[in-house]
Amino acid sequence: MAAAQAPRPSYYPYRLADARAVYLEKPGLAVHGDGISDDAPALQSAIDRVEETAKAGIVFVPEGKYRLGRTVNVWRGIRLIGFGSRRPVFVLGERTPGFDSGDGKYMIHFCNFRPKPGQPIADARGETFFSGIYNIDMEIHDGNPAAVAVRFHVAQLCSLSHMDFRIGSAKAGVEAIGSQIEDCRFFGGEYGILSGPTSEGWQVLLLDCLFDGQRKTAVETNKTGLTVIRDQFRNSPRALAVTEHANEKLFVKDSRFEGIPEAGILVSNYADPETQVNIENVECSDVPVFLAFRDAAAPEKSRQFPAKARIYAVRRFAHGLHYANAGAKEASPRIETSIDWSPLDSLGPLPAKDFPELPARDSWVNIATLGAKGDGSADDTAVFKQAIAKHRTIYVPTGRYRLSDTLTLRPDTVLIGLSPMATRFVVTSSTRGFMDPAHPRPVIETAKGGDNIFTGIGVEPNYNKGAIAVKWTAGRNSYLDDFYMPYTEQNVTPATGEYLGLWVTDDGGGTFKNMWNPNRLAPDGFRVTGTSTEGRVYLASVEHHLGPEVTMKDAANWTWYDLQTETKIGEGIAYDVDACKNISFVNLFIYRMPTTPSPYAIRMRHSGNIVFRGVHNFHWRGKAFEATLFDPDRNMTVREHELSFLEIR
């Protein structure tokens, strides 16, 4: 049974002023917030109002309890964000009609575009971007056995964050997942999360979450591309289970399993190369079987991995198609399973987060109060420069903020938005100073070695041949999150472009999380050069660029979790790696759309100590890359499209 848990502190304890947002408040909306009256109509009206006025944006939900008597639909690009001294709670009352049986019984349903009258509602899909819920708890009372708190079949830059799911006797907290679930806790339910393939076939990041007291399985998954980092699983028969007869690309790191009597991890399809399981640093207590394979095709010695002590650590587990020391004469790919574990006296603490917390909320300065217009027309450059000179933490409400010069951040500058679709820095095409590719200039430039934070804001350089969207030279403790770099301003469609997207250089590093760079005018989408500073990338989607989607040159000490590319142009490749070392790629998805053949996805030169843990080279409507990796120095071509472990020394 799940232990009783007190509510956690509110992530946004103060009201954030935003003239373009909608607030779930009277007198504008007939809302109660008392946990008794049905607030589903008022919440739906608030969501519809954002869609009608801006297509994408924010509904702010004040502290209170909001009973939902029916499903509420969240349209593409809309975020629900709670605020107040206590987190707001969406409540499904005891024995709510319609939630007693059947499928599809959701409190919140993430959908695609809002349909026209008379047309059916479309589930969220591969074009559902920017949606999310933040700092709002979900609570399901007894008598709703079919209920699911959230259906979340979304695509890039979506998130469920800073939430508690008190599921009780209901079915699940979340059904069908996509993108990111961060800092969420799941109590009770048959399942915490019940998921199949994501809407676009990309990976999912499950980060800093807790699961306690699920009656069947904490997380059941199927072709999700699931990456689990710093998560805790307690008091459930199984922590992680792959649906029977299904494949999964699973990576688990720095996590804890406690009181899991059947199996910590249950996997199917032992001999299929699309089954890829990689584990690093998982500690267990009262978990008699760490991992088991469902299918009898698994060799006898590999069907179960029973515990050797009551408390133990699995420092490394790997299963799938292995290609160790690729390039050596004796190297050849084969299905392998290996485990490295040891007994413990007690469980240790979870590793600390590797990205900083946001500054105290009462220290945020609203740029609108300093005179920024955010209307896409007025030049807001001077206002931002003055704000950066005087204040550490600047909150940027939704709007399009036109810039005509570089914003250079101080070492401790923090820029915070809450929706990179609805909050953007924009440089209009042919802006003076950004048109000379011989002397490129960044739109945003961090401080060398700084502790900068940049989150929830998009950067739109448009057609400026000398523009760099973001030049990142900040240090190991810096943080770029919830970041979007769109194609171009409307009606500008040149055949070529010469500016850069995100460029990490000059010993830059830090954590980069939940990003989408689909700029088809830039030569590449994520460039890393000239740095040995540690870099960590979580859930980056880099697509549609003129050359390689990702370029690394003269770089070291980087780990890429859930990096996904989509190559559309000619014979463009996914990754170009040159003169690099100590680089790890985890759950790497390489997607190709063109029908023309391309010989390889990754070109690697003059590089060593490169490790891939989970590789998926695939296509749906075109042709996959013929080979996954080509290294001319070693005269090596790795042709396998599915790899659990690939090592290049």
C-alpha positions in Angstrom: 0.0 0.0 0.0 1.2 3.5 -0.7 2.1 5.5 2.4 0.2 8.6 3.1 2.0 11.6 1.7 1.7 15.2 2.7 1.3 17.7 -0.2 4.6 19.2 -1.4 5.4 22.9 -1.5 4.0 24.8 -4.4 6.5 25.3 -7.2 5.0 28.6 -8.1 3.9 30.1 -4.8 3.2 33.6 -6.2 0.9 34.9 -8.9 2.8 35.5 -12.1 1.4 38.5 -14.0 0.8 37.9 -17.7 -1.5 40.1 -19.7 -1.9 37.5 -22.5 -2.6 34.5 -20.2 -6.0 33.4 -19.0 -6.6 33.0 -15.2 -9.1 30.5 -13.8 -10.7 33.1 -11.7 -13.9 35.1 -11.1 -15.4 37.4 -12.4 -14.2 36.3 -15.9 -15.1 32.6 -15.3 -17.8 30.9 -13.2 -15.3 28.9 -11.1 -15.6 27.8 -7.5 -12.4 26.1 -6.4 -14.1 24.5 -3.4 -13.8 20.9 -4.3 -17.6 20.5 -4.3 -19.1 22.3 -7.3 -18.2 21.1 -10.8 -15.4 23.3 -12.2 -14.9 21.3 -15.5 -17.0 23.8 -17.5 -15.1 26.8 -16.2 -11.7 25.1 -16.8 -12.7 24.1 -20.4 -13.9 27.7 -21.0 -10.5 29.0 -19.9 -8.7 26.5 -22.2 -11.0 27.4 -25.1 -10.4 31.1 -24.5 -6.6 30.7 -24.9 -7.2 28.7 -28.1 -9.6 31.3 -29.5 -7.3 34.3 -28.8 -3.7 33.0 -29.3 -3.9 29.3 -30.3 -1.1 28.6 -27.8 -0.5 29.9 -24.3 -1.1 29.5 -20.6 -4.1 29.0 -18.3 -3.0 30.0 -14.8 -4.8 28.0 -12.0 -4.9 29.6 -8.5 -4.7 27.6 -5.3 -7.9 25.7 -4.6 -9.6 22.3 -5.2 -11.4 22.0 -8.5 -13.8 19.1 -8.9 -14.0 17.8 -12.4 -17.3 16.2 -13.2 -16.4 15.3 -16.8 -13.3 15.1 -19.0 -11.5 18.3 -19.8 -9.7 18.6 -23.1 -6.4 20.5 -23.4 -5.8 21.6 -27.0 -2.4 21.7 -28.6 0.1 24.3 -27.3 -1.8 25.1 -24.1 -0.2 24.7 -20.6 -2.0 24.6 -17.3 0.1 26.1 -14.6 -0.8 26.2 -10.9 0.2 28.9 -8.5 -0.4 29.9 -4.9 0.9 29.0 -1.4 -0.5 25.5 -1.9 -0.7 23.6 -5.1 -4.1 23.6 -6.7 -5.7 20.2 -7.0 -8.0 18.7 -9.7 -10.3 16.3 -8.0 -12.5 13.4 -9.3 -15.2 13.1 -6.7 -16.4 9.8 -5.2 -18.4 7.7 -7.7 -18.4 10.3 -10.5 -20.8 9.2 -13.2 -19.1 7.7 -16.3 -15.8 6.7 -14.6 -17.0 3.3 -13.3 -16.2 1.1 -16.3 -14.8 1.0 -19.8 -11.8 2.6 -21.5 -10.9 6.2 -22.2 -12.1 7.6 -18.9 -9.8 10.6 -18.4 -9.9 13.6 -16.1 -7.6 15.5 -18.4 -7.3 14.5 -22.1 -4.5 16.1 -24.1 -5.8 16.6 -27.6 -4.5 18.0 -30.9 -6.2 21.0 -32.5 -9.6 22.1 -31.2 -12.1 20.7 -33.7 -14.7 22.7 -35.5 -18.3 22.3 -34.3 -19.6 18.9 -35.2 -16.2 17.3 -35.8 -14.8 14.7 -33.5 -12.1 15.4 -31.0 -8.6 14.2 -32.1 -6.3 12.6 -29.6 -2.9 14.3 -29.2 -0.5 13.1 -31.9 2.8 13.7 -33.5 2.0 17.3 -34.2 0.8 18.1 -30.6 3.6 20.3 -29.3 4.2 22.6 -26.3 1.3 21.3 -24.1 1.6 20.5 -20.4 0.5 20.6 -16.8 2.8 22.2 -14.1 2.4 22.4 -10.3 -1.2 21.0 -10.2 -2.0 17.8 -8.3 -4.5 15.2 -9.4 -6.7 13.3 -6.9 -9.1 10.4 -7.7 -11.6 9.4 -4.9 -13.0 6.0 -4.5 -15.7 4.5 -6.7 -14.0 5.4 -10.0 -12.2 2.1 -11.0 -11.9 3.0 -14.7 -10.5 6.5 -14.1 -7.2 7.7 -15.5 -6.0 11.2 -14.4 -4.3 12.2 -17.6 -4.0 11.0 -21.2 -0.7 12.3 -22.5 -0.1 11.1 -26.1 1.9 14.2 -27.0 5.0 15.2 -29.1 7.9 17.6 -28.5 8.2 20.2 -25.7 5.4 18.8 -23.6 5.7 18.0 -19.9 3.9 16.9 -16.8 6.0 18.5 -14.1 5.9 19.1 -10.3 2.7 17.1 -9.7 1.4 14.5 -7.3 -1.1 11.8 -8.6 -3.2 10.4 -5.7 -4.8 7.6 -7.7 -6.3 5.4 -5.0 -8.5 2.6 -6.3 -8.6 4.0 -9.9 -6.8 2.6 -13.0 -3.8 4.8 -13.6 -2.2 8.2 -13.2 -1.1 8.6 -16.8 -2.1 6.7 -19.9 -0.1 7.0 -23.2 2.9 9.2 -22.7 5.3 11.4 -24.7 8.1 13.8 -24.2 8.8 14.3 -20.5 7.4 13.5 -17.0 9.5 15.3 -14.4 9.3 15.6 -10.6 6.0 13.8 -10.3 4.8 11.3 -7.6 2.3 8.5 -8.2 0.5 7.0 -5.2 -1.8 4.0 -5.6 -3.7 2.9 -8.8 -3.4 -0.3 -10.7 -0.6 1.5 -12.6 1.3 4.7 -12.2 1.8 5.0 -15.9 0.4 2.7 -18.6 1.8 3.4 -22.0 2.3 2.1 -25.5 4.3 3.7 -28.4 4.6 7.5 -28.4 2.7 9.6 -30.9 5.8 10.3 -33.1 7.9 7.3 -32.2 10.3 9.4 -30.2 11.7 8.6 -26.7 10.3 9.5 -23.3 12.2 10.9 -20.3 11.0 9.9 -16.8 13.1 12.1 -14.5 13.1 12.5 -10.7 9.8 10.8 -10.1 8.4 8.5 -7.4 6.0 5.5 -7.7 4.5 4.0 -4.5 1.8 1.4 -4.0 0.6 0.5 -7.5 -1.4 -2.8 -7.4 -0.1 -4.3 -10.7 2.9 -2.4 -12.0 4.4 1.0 -11.4 5.1 1.6 -15.1 4.1 -0.7 -18.0 5.6 0.3 -21.3 5.7 -0.9 -24.9 7.9 0.7 -27.6 8.2 3.9 -25.6 11.9 4.4 -25.8 11.8 4.9 -22.0 14.7 6.6 -20.2 14.4 6.5 -16.4 16.8 8.6 -14.3 16.8 9.3 -10.6 13.4 7.6 -10.0 12.1 5.6 -7.0 9.8 2.6 -7.1 8.2 1.3 -3.9 5.7 -1.3 -2.8 4.5 -2.6 -6.1 4.6 -6.2 -7.5 6.8 -4.9 -10.4 8.6 -1.6 -10.9 9.0 -1.6 -14.7 7.3 -4.1 -17.1 7.4 -4.4 -20.9 4.0 -5.4 -22.3 4.0 -9.1 -23.2 5.3 -9.8 -26.7 6.4 -6.2 -27.1 9.8 -4.6 -27.5 11.3 -1.8 -25.5 14.4 0.4 -25.5 14.9 0.9 -21.8 17.6 2.8 -20.0 17.5 3.1 -16.2 20.1 5.1 -14.2 20.6 6.3 -10.6 17.3 4.8 -9.4 15.9 2.8 -6.4 13.7 -0.2 -6.2 12.2 -1.0 -2.7 9.7 -3.7 -1.8 9.1 -5.2 -5.3 8.2 -8.8 -4.7 7.7 -10.2 -8.2 10.4 -8.6 -10.4 12.1 -5.2 -10.5 12.0 -5.3 -14.3 10.1 -7.6 -16.6 11.1 -7.8 -20.2 9.8 -9.5 -23.4 11.4 -10.7 -26.7 14.8 -11.7 -25.5 16.4 -12.4 -28.9 14.9 -9.4 -30.8 17.5 -6.7 -31.6 14.8 -4.1 -30.9 14.8 -5.2 -27.2 17.5 -3.1 -25.6 17.9 -2.9 -21.8 20.7 -0.9 -20.2 21.0 -0.2 -16.5 23.5 1.9 -14.5 23.6 2.3 -10.7 20.2 0.9 -9.5 20.0 0.1 -5.8 17.5 -2.4 -4.5 16.0 -3.5 -1.2 13.6 -6.5 -0.9 13.6 -7.1 -4.6 14.1 -10.9 -4.9 14.3 -10.9 -8.7 16.0 -7.9 -10.3 15.1 -8.7 -13.9 13.2 -11.5 -15.6 12.4 -12.3 -19.3 8.9 -13.4 -20.1 9.7 -15.5 -23.1 11.0 -19.1 -23.0 13.4 -18.2 -25.9 15.7 -16.8 -23.3 18.5 -19.1 -22.3 17.9 -20.8 -19.0 20.7 -18.9 -17.2 19.3 -15.5 -18.5 15.6 -15.9 -17.8 15.9 -14.5 -14.3 18.5 -12.6 -12.4 17.6 -13.4 -8.7 19.0 -11.3 -5.9 22.2 -12.3 -4.1 21.4 -10.3 -1.0 18.4 -8.5 0.5 20.0 -5.1 -0.3 22.2 -4.8 -3.4 23.3 -2.6 -6.2 23.3 -3.3 -9.9 26.1 -1.1 -11.2 25.7 -2.2 -14.8 23.3 -4.4 -16.7 23.2 -4.7 -20.5 21.1 -6.8 -22.7 20.7 -6.8 -26.5 22.8 -6.7 -29.6 26.3 -5.8 -28.5 29.2 -4.5 -30.6 32.1 -4.1 -28.2 35.4 -2.6 -29.3 34.0 -1.9 -32.8 36.6 -1.8 -35.5 38.8 -4.5 -33.9 39.4 -7.6 -35.9 37.7 -9.9 -33.4 34.7 -7.6 -32.9 31.3 -8.9 -34.1 27.8 -8.1 -33.1 25.9 -10.6 -31.0 23.0 -10.9 -28.5 24.5 -10.7 -25.0 23.3 -10.2 -21.4 25.7 -9.1 -18.6 25.3 -7.9 -15.1 27.6 -6.4 -12.5 26.2 -6.3 -9.0 27.3 -6.3 -5.4 25.6 -6.5 -1.9 25.0 -3.4 0.2 24.6 -2.7 3.9 22.0 -0.1 3.2 20.6 2.0 0.4 22.4 5.2 -0.4 20.7 8.5 -1.2 19.7 9.2 -4.7 22.3 11.2 -6.7 21.7 14.9 -6.7 20.2 16.6 -9.7 22.7 17.7 -12.2 21.0 21.0 -13.0 20.2 24.0 -10.8 16.9 24.9 -9.2 15.3 28.2 -10.2 16.0 31.2 -8.0 13.6 32.1 -5.2 10.3 33.0 -6.9 10.0 36.3 -5.0 13.2 37.4 -6.6 11.8 37.3 -10.2 11.5 40.7 -11.9 8.7 40.9 -14.5 10.1 42.4 -17.7 6.7 43.8 -18.6 6.8 46.0 -15.5 10.1 47.5 -16.8 8.5 48.5 -20.1 8.9 45.6 -22.5 6.0 45.3 -24.9 6.2 41.8 -26.4 4.0 42.7 -29.3 6.4 41.7 -32.0 6.6 45.2 -33.3 8.2 47.4 -30.7 12.0 47.0 -30.2 12.5 45.6 -26.7 16.3 45.3 -26.9 17.0 48.3 -24.6 14.6 47.2 -21.9 16.2 43.8 -21.7 19.7 45.2 -21.7 18.9 47.5 -18.8 17.1 44.6 -17.0 20.1 42.3 -17.4 22.4 45.0 -16.0 20.3 45.6 -12.9 18.6 42.3 -12.1 19.7 38.6 -11.8 16.4 36.9 -12.5 14.0 38.2 -15.2 10.6 36.7 -15.8 9.4 37.0 -19.4 5.6 36.7 -19.8 4.1 35.4 -23.0 4.7 37.6 -26.1 7.0 38.1 -29.1 9.9 40.3 -28.0 11.6 41.9 -30.9 15.4 42.3 -30.6 17.8 44.2 -32.8 21.0 43.5 -31.0 22.7 40.7 -29.0 21.6 40.2 -25.4 24.8 39.4 -23.5 24.1 37.8 -20.2 26.0 38.4 -17.0 27.5 35.3 -15.3 24.5 34.8 -13.0 21.7 36.0 -15.3 18.5 33.9 -15.3 15.8 34.3 -18.0 12.6 32.5 -17.3 9.6 32.0 -19.6 6.8 29.4 -19.2 6.1 28.5 -22.8 8.6 28.6 -25.6 5.9 28.6 -28.2 4.1 31.6 -26.8 7.2 33.4 -25.4 9.8 34.2 -28.0 12.8 36.4 -28.8 12.4 37.5 -32.4 14.9 39.0 -34.8 13.0 40.0 -38.0 14.6 39.1 -41.3 17.3 41.3 -42.7 18.0 43.0 -39.4 21.1 45.2 -39.5 24.1 43.6 -37.8 22.8 40.0 -38.3 23.3 39.6 -42.0 27.0 39.1 -42.4 28.0 35.4 -42.3 31.7 36.5 -42.2 31.0 38.2 -38.9 28.2 36.2 -37.2 26.5 37.5 -34.1 24.5 35.7 -31.5 21.0 36.7 -30.5 21.6 35.4 -27.0 25.1 35.0 -25.6 25.9 33.6 -22.2 28.8 34.5 -20.0 31.9 32.4 -20.4 32.0 30.0 -17.5 28.8 31.5 -16.1 25.9 29.8 -14.2 23.3 31.1 -16.6 19.8 29.6 -16.7 17.6 30.1 -19.8 14.2 28.3 -19.7 10.8 28.4 -21.4 11.7 30.8 -24.2 12.0 30.3 -27.9 14.5 32.1 -30.1 13.5 33.0 -33.7 16.4 34.4 -35.8 14.5 34.2 -39.1 16.4 34.9 -42.3 19.5 36.6 -41.1 22.6 34.9 -42.6 24.9 36.1 -39.9 22.8 35.2 -36.9 23.5 32.6 -34.2 20.4 31.9 -32.2 22.2 31.0 -28.9 25.9 31.0 -28.3 26.5 29.1 -25.1 29.8 29.5 -23.3 28.4 29.1 -19.8 29.9 26.5 -17.4 29.2 23.1 -15.9 26.4 24.4 -13.6 24.5 26.3 -16.3 21.1 25.2 -17.6 19.1 25.5 -20.8 15.6 24.0 -20.6 12.3 24.0 -22.5 13.9 25.6 -25.5 12.5 26.0 -29.0 14.1 27.4 -32.2 11.5 27.6 -34.9 11.9 27.6 -38.7 11.5 31.2 -39.8 9.0 34.0 -39.8 5.9 33.5 -41.9 6.3 33.7 -45.7 10.1 33.7 -45.7 11.3 30.6 -47.5 14.8 31.0 -48.9 16.4 27.9 -50.3 19.5 28.2 -48.1 20.5 29.7 -44.8 23.9 30.3 -43.2 23.3 31.2 -39.6 23.7 28.7 -36.7 21.2 27.4 -34.2 22.5 26.4 -30.7 26.3 26.6 -30.6 28.1 25.5 -27.4 31.8 26.5 -27.6 34.7 28.1 -25.8 34.6 25.6 -23.0 30.9 25.8 -22.6 28.9 23.0 -21.0 26.1 22.4 -18.5 22.7 20.7 -18.8 20.5 21.0 -21.8 17.0 19.6 -21.4 13.7 19.2 -23.3 14.6 21.0 -26.5 13.3 21.1 -30.0 15.4 22.6 -32.8 13.7 22.1 -36.2 15.2 25.1 -38.0 15.5 24.1 -41.7 17.5 27.2 -42.6 20.5 26.5 -40.3 23.4 24.3 -41.4 23.1 22.2 -38.2 20.8 22.4 -35.1 23.2 21.6 -32.2 26.9 22.4 -32.6 29.4 21.6 -29.9 33.0 22.7 -30.5 36.2 23.4 -28.5 35.2 22.3 -25.0 36.1 19.7 -22.4 33.6 21.1 -19.9 31.0 18.4 -18.9 27.8 18.5 -20.9 24.6 16.7 -20.3 21.7 16.7 -22.8 18.3 15.3 -21.9 15.6 14.8 -24.5 16.7 16.9 -27.5 14.9 16.8 -30.8 17.0 18.1 -33.6 15.5 18.0 -37.0 15.4 19.2 -40.7 18.7 21.1 -41.0 20.7 21.6 -44.1 23.7 19.6 -43.0 24.3 17.3 -40.0 21.6 17.6 -37.4 24.3 17.5 -34.7 28.0 18.5 -35.0 30.7 17.8 -32.4 34.3 18.8 -33.0 37.1 19.0 -30.5 34.8 18.2 -27.6 35.0 15.8 -24.6 33.0 14.7 -21.6 29.4 14.9 -22.9 26.5 12.5 -22.4 23.4 12.6 -24.6 20.2 11.1 -23.2 17.3 10.7 -25.6 18.7 12.5 -28.6 16.5 12.2 -31.6 17.0 13.5 -35.1 14.9 13.6 -38.2 16.7 14.1 -41.5 14.6 15.3 -44.4 17.1 16.9 -46.9 18.9 15.0 -49.6 21.8 12.9 -48.3 22.2 14.8 -45.1 23.6 12.8 -42.1 22.4 12.8 -38.5 25.7 13.3 -36.6 29.2 14.5 -37.5 31.7 13.7 -34.7 35.3 14.8 -35.2 38.3 14.8 -32.8 36.1 14.0 -29.8 36.5 11.7 -26.8 34.6 10.5 -23.7 31.2 10.9 -25.4 28.1 8.7 -24.5 24.9 8.4 -26.4 21.9 6.9 -24.5 18.7 5.8 -26.3 19.7 7.4 -29.5 17.0 7.6 -32.2 18.0 8.3 -35.8 15.0 8.8 -38.1 15.3 9.5 -41.9 12.4 10.6 -44.2 13.9 11.0 -47.7 13.4 8.3 -50.2 16.9 8.7 -51.7 19.5 6.4 -50.2 22.1 7.7 -47.8 25.1 5.6 -46.9 25.4 6.3 -43.1 23.9 8.2 -40.2 27.0 9.0 -38.2 30.3 10.0 -39.5 33.1 9.7 -36.9 36.7 10.8 -37.3 39.8 11.1 -35.1 37.7 10.1 -32.0 37.8 7.6 -29.2 36.1 6.3 -26.1 32.7 6.7 -27.7 29.9 4.6 -26.3 26.3 4.1 -27.5 23.8 2.5 -25.2 20.7 1.9 -27.3 20.6 2.9 -31.0 17.5 2.9 -33.2 18.1 3.7 -36.9 14.7 3.7 -38.6 12.2 5.2 -41.0 8.4 5.1 -41.7 7.9 6.8 -45.0 11.3 6.8 -46.7 14.5 4.8 -46.3 16.6 4.4 -43.2 20.3 5.2 -43.3 22.0 2.2 -45.0 24.5 2.0 -42.1 24.4 3.5 -38.6 28.1 4.6 -38.4 31.1 5.1 -40.6 34.6 5.8 -39.4 37.1 6.2 -42.2 40.1 6.2 -39.8 39.3 2.7 -38.7 37.9 1.7 -42.2 34.8 0.7 -40.2 31.2 0.6 -41.1 28.6 -0.5 -38.5 25.6 -1.6 -40.6 23.3 -2.8 -37.8 20.2 -0.6 -37.4 19.4 -1.8 -33.8 22.1 -1.9 -31.2 22.0 -2.1 -27.4 25.7 -1.5 -26.9 28.3 -0.1 -29.3 31.7 0.8 -28.1 34.5 2.6 -30.0 37.7 2.8 -28.0 
